Amino acid sequence: MTVIGFHCSHEQIDPAQLLRDVRAAQDAGFTAAMSSDHISPWSSRQGESGYAWSWLGAALATTSLPFGVVTAPGQRYHPAVTAQAIATLGQMFPGRFWAALGSGEASNERVTGDVWPRKEVRDARLVECVDVIRRLLAGEEVSHDGLVSVNRARLWTLADPVPDLVGPAVTAETAARHAGWADGLITVNQPPETLRAVLAAYRDAGGRGPARLQVHVSWAPTEDEALHVAHDQWRSNVIGPPVAWDTETVEAFDLIGETVSPDQVREAVLVSGDLDRHAQWLQDYADMGWDELYVHFVGQHQAPFIEAFGTSVLPQLSVTSPAAQGASPQGARGEDR
């Protein structure tokens, strides 16, 4: 039994169309959704970047899906502002919202004009932000002086249940570190041995809650077309950290993408014109122990993908809805820790 969710990529699709897409995804059988939160895309070819928090309110109000967002408190967002946004959505849509809190990327955070910190400083700042946000969500008045400053902040609108705060990680080291504070884990598709290491590190360090995996895919009626879509839209995204963290502009990402071959894109995106192959990939991830899979079709025109996966992929899988927040997920069994 695995949750199969739909990833909502604001960098690629305008908010009005993306709202139509996620409604169609629900109708097709996807049982959850998650959202990016950027101020700029990864490439000029993507060409969008709507404000995620406004969109999330509309999406939660017009579907019955649970949603998550991957966001970065500490620079572009003050942690008190992030906490207020989380609490407001959680109050309006109880048990249907979670937020993954990351350390951010320069392409989004440098807009404030503040210095983009070193990675170890960003990681320490994130820990401070998580503590501030969690205390605010619990109804405390919070003052804090450190890498972030907070002066007598308090949330007057609270959520019940309190939305889960999730740890995003692409390495085993980060996953283990997040286990100390996170209510769940999220990562992106990587080689199987890397994914197993990330999941094991989180569980072995005592990590609780659902293990979520975002899966980049490209499907089209032909293999060549699927590869063309992936190379056009996602070649600026295949270069991992620290380049992805520290590159500041769309123009720089486009320059990086000029040297990326279609075969290199295949290392980051599951490319196939065979829907059975896509179903098997997702089943393999579920068998690995991931509780929730969020499928990201990397093209801009989502309708054919949604229809094809709803008709031919989801029926091959034991798709279920997410457990209520606070319940024990499959991935939290003792043998998985």
Disulfide bonds with the S-S distance in Angstrom:
none
